[in-house]
């Protein structure tokens, strides 16, 4: 069972941990944001094309059958 930490110690520990965080530079944030947008766009295009292919195939199949 863990021992309880008083609120003051907890806040001091949190501040110490936050001080260890290495924040990304502005350039890194911009670069990763652009990469995410590019990947999201490519994924959207891929699924659009797959949907179009399946829809066209089903329409062709159903027009032949009926």
C-alpha contacts under 8 A as a table, 3 or more apart, distances in Angstrom:
res1	aa1	res2	aa2	distance
5	X	9	X	6.28
5	X	10	X	6.18
6	X	9	X	5.50
6	X	10	X	6.26
7	X	10	X	4.96
7	X	11	X	6.19
8	X	11	X	5.24
8	X	12	X	6.27
9	X	12	X	5.03
9	X	13	X	6.09
10	X	13	X	5.10
10	X	14	X	6.14
11	X	14	X	5.05
11	X	15	X	6.15
12	X	15	X	5.16
12	X	16	X	6.18
13	X	16	X	5.04
13	X	17	X	6.21
14	X	17	X	5.13
14	X	18	X	6.12
15	X	18	X	5.10
15	X	19	X	6.14
16	X	19	X	5.18
16	X	20	X	6.73
17	X	20	X	5.25
17	X	21	X	6.94
18	X	21	X	5.33
24	X	28	X	5.93
24	X	29	X	6.44
25	X	28	X	5.18
25	X	29	X	6.36
26	X	29	X	5.15
26	X	30	X	6.21
27	X	30	X	5.17
27	X	31	X	6.02
28	X	31	X	5.08
28	X	32	X	6.05
29	X	32	X	5.32
29	X	33	X	6.02
30	X	33	X	5.10
30	X	34	X	6.17
31	X	34	X	5.23
31	X	35	X	6.22
32	X	35	X	4.97
32	X	36	X	6.12
33	X	36	X	5.14
33	X	37	X	6.25
34	X	37	X	5.11
34	X	38	X	6.15
35	X	38	X	5.08
35	X	39	X	6.11
36	X	39	X	5.13
36	X	40	X	6.01
37	X	40	X	5.09
37	X	41	X	6.10
38	X	41	X	5.13
38	X	42	X	6.17
39	X	42	X	5.08
39	X	43	X	6.04
40	X	43	X	5.10
40	X	44	X	6.11
41	X	44	X	5.08
41	X	45	X	6.19
42	X	45	X	5.11
42	X	46	X	6.11
43	X	46	X	5.03
43	X	47	X	6.23
44	X	47	X	5.30
44	X	48	X	6.05
45	X	48	X	5.01
45	X	49	X	6.17
46	X	49	X	5.23
46	X	50	X	6.22
47	X	50	X	4.97
47	X	51	X	5.95
48	X	51	X	5.11
48	X	52	X	6.06
49	X	52	X	4.96
49	X	53	X	6.09
50	X	53	X	5.09
50	X	54	X	6.19
51	X	54	X	5.19
51	X	55	X	5.96
52	X	55	X	5.11
52	X	56	X	5.98
53	X	56	X	5.23
53	X	57	X	6.04
54	X	57	X	5.06
54	X	58	X	6.06
55	X	58	X	5.17
55	X	59	X	6.07
56	X	59	X	5.12
56	X	60	X	6.07
57	X	60	X	5.15
57	X	61	X	6.05
58	X	61	X	4.97
58	X	62	X	5.94
59	X	62	X	5.13
59	X	63	X	6.00
60	X	63	X	5.19
60	X	64	X	6.25
61	X	64	X	5.27
61	X	65	X	6.26
62	X	65	X	5.07
62	X	66	X	6.10
63	X	66	X	5.42
